[in-house]
Amino acid sequence: MNNDSLSDFHFTITYHGHPVGELNVQIDSPVEALDIPHLCQGAATAVCGFVPTYREAAEDEEAMPWAVTIRFGGEEEGRSLNRDFRHKDYATNVLSFVNDEDEPDADIWYVGDMFICTPVFQREAVEMGKPLSEHLQHLVVHGMLHLIGYDHELGEKEADEMEALEREILADMGLPDPYPPESERS
């Protein structure tokens, strides 16, 4: 990674006017004409409206606000992370790394990190005929759900539950259903 090219953005995420979390967006592989930081901020805010875990700090004064870092990088880094952590030797669109600490030492709950592989998500959007902004926001929603335990790889029931929540969040954002109908799936 070339730290000279890294852009770092920080946002406080609110729910009904109350701060509930901190979002850090690191971009080492930018996309021209795409406002990655604000698209991530919008998707994270939308997740709070549907997932109680992400909005507890607004509803319970005992609850800690959360923090998530989303890093955008290249294909080599994405492939290395996927190989090292999932034992799959290819770059994938989004990876989520849950913070395994049971009790955080700070005043904030560090949920975990996400890595979005810029070349992969761009290629996928083109192949699916989707605007880059829509595909990116879907990946942020998808990754944030993974960070709190949703996992479509556990089975059909879990996949259906996660996809239904993704559809609901994205529809609320005014975005189309990201999943093809069952009849079109391979």
C-alpha positions in Angstrom: 0.0 0.0 0.0 1.2 3.4 -0.9 0.2 5.6 2.1 0.8 8.8 0.0 -2.3 8.0 -2.1 -4.5 7.1 0.9 -7.5 9.4 1.5 -9.2 9.1 4.9 -12.7 10.4 5.7 -14.5 10.3 9.1 -18.3 10.6 9.6 -20.5 10.6 12.6 -23.6 8.5 11.8 -26.8 9.7 13.5 -30.2 8.2 14.0 -33.1 10.7 14.6 -30.5 13.3 15.5 -28.6 11.2 18.0 -25.0 10.1 17.2 -24.9 6.3 17.1 -21.7 5.5 15.3 -18.5 6.5 13.6 -17.6 5.6 10.0 -14.1 5.7 8.7 -13.6 5.4 5.0 -10.1 4.9 3.6 -9.6 5.1 -0.1 -6.4 3.7 -1.7 -8.1 2.9 -5.0 -10.4 5.7 -5.9 -13.1 5.7 -8.6 -13.2 8.8 -10.8 -16.5 10.7 -10.6 -17.9 8.7 -7.7 -18.3 10.2 -4.2 -17.3 7.1 -2.3 -17.2 8.6 1.2 -20.7 10.1 1.0 -22.2 7.0 -0.6 -20.8 4.9 2.3 -22.1 7.4 4.8 -25.6 7.2 3.2 -25.6 3.4 3.2 -24.4 3.2 6.8 -27.1 5.7 7.9 -29.8 3.6 6.1 -28.6 0.4 7.8 -29.2 2.2 11.2 -32.9 2.6 10.3 -33.4 -1.1 9.9 -31.0 -2.8 12.2 -31.4 -2.2 16.0 -27.9 -3.2 16.7 -26.6 -0.2 14.8 -28.9 2.4 16.4 -28.9 1.3 20.1 -26.8 4.3 21.2 -29.7 6.5 20.2 -32.3 4.4 22.1 -30.4 3.3 25.2 -28.1 5.7 27.1 -26.1 2.6 28.4 -25.3 1.5 24.8 -22.0 2.4 23.3 -21.8 4.0 19.9 -20.2 1.8 17.2 -17.3 2.3 14.8 -16.7 0.7 11.4 -13.8 1.2 8.9 -14.3 0.6 5.2 -11.2 0.4 3.2 -11.1 0.6 -0.6 -8.1 -1.1 -2.3 -6.9 -2.9 -5.3 -7.1 -6.4 -6.7 -3.8 -7.6 -5.4 -4.7 -6.6 -1.8 -8.2 -8.0 -2.1 -6.9 -11.3 -3.4 -4.3 -11.5 -0.6 -6.9 -10.8 2.1 -9.4 -13.3 0.7 -6.7 -15.9 0.4 -5.3 -15.3 3.9 -8.7 -15.1 5.7 -11.1 -17.2 3.6 -8.6 -19.5 1.9 -10.0 -18.4 -1.5 -7.4 -17.4 -4.0 -9.2 -14.6 -5.9 -10.2 -11.0 -5.2 -13.8 -10.6 -4.2 -16.1 -7.6 -4.0 -16.4 -7.1 -0.2 -14.8 -8.7 2.8 -16.0 -8.1 6.4 -13.7 -8.6 9.4 -15.6 -8.8 12.7 -13.8 -7.5 15.8 -13.7 -10.5 18.1 -13.2 -8.6 21.4 -16.0 -9.5 23.8 -15.8 -6.3 25.8 -14.3 -3.2 24.2 -11.8 -1.2 26.3 -13.0 2.1 25.0 -16.2 4.2 25.0 -16.9 2.9 21.5 -17.8 -0.6 20.2 -15.4 -1.3 17.3 -17.6 -3.6 15.2 -15.0 -4.4 12.6 -13.5 -3.6 9.2 -14.7 -4.0 5.6 -12.5 -4.2 2.5 -14.1 -3.3 -0.8 -12.0 -4.2 -3.9 -12.5 -1.3 -6.2 -11.6 -3.1 -9.5 -13.9 -6.0 -8.7 -16.9 -3.9 -7.7 -16.5 -1.8 -10.8 -16.3 -4.8 -13.1 -19.3 -6.4 -11.5 -21.4 -3.2 -11.9 -20.5 -3.1 -15.6 -21.3 -6.8 -16.1 -24.6 -6.4 -14.3 -25.5 -3.2 -16.0 -25.8 -1.3 -12.7 -24.7 2.2 -11.9 -21.5 2.1 -9.8 -23.1 4.1 -7.0 -25.9 1.6 -6.6 -23.6 -1.4 -6.5 -21.3 0.3 -4.0 -24.1 1.2 -1.7 -25.4 -2.4 -1.8 -21.9 -3.7 -0.9 -21.7 -1.4 2.1 -25.1 -2.6 3.3 -24.1 -6.2 2.7 -20.8 -5.8 4.5 -22.3 -4.0 7.5 -24.8 -6.9 7.9 -22.0 -9.4 7.8 -20.2 -7.5 10.6 -23.1 -8.1 13.0 -23.6 -11.8 12.2 -25.7 -12.1 9.1 -24.2 -14.8 6.9 -25.7 -15.9 3.6 -23.1 -18.8 3.3 -24.7 -20.6 6.3 -27.6 -21.9 4.3 -30.7 -21.0 2.2 -32.7 -19.7 5.2 -29.9 -17.4 6.3 -29.3 -16.2 2.8 -33.0 -15.5 2.3 -33.2 -13.5 5.6 -30.1 -11.5 4.8 -31.2 -10.7 1.2 -34.7 -9.7 2.4 -33.2 -7.2 4.8 -30.8 -5.9 2.1 -33.7 -5.4 -0.2 -35.7 -3.6 2.4 -32.8 -1.2 3.3 -32.0 -0.5 -0.4 -35.7 0.1 -1.3 -35.9 2.6 1.5 -32.8 4.3 -0.1 -34.7 4.4 -3.4 -32.4 1.7 -4.9 -33.6 -1.3 -6.9 -33.5 -4.9 -5.8 -29.9 -6.1 -6.3 -30.8 -9.7 -6.6 -32.1 -11.4 -9.7 -35.4 -13.4 -9.4 -35.0 -17.0 -8.3 -35.7 -18.2 -11.9 -32.7 -16.3 -13.2 -30.2 -17.5 -10.6 -27.6 -20.1 -11.6 
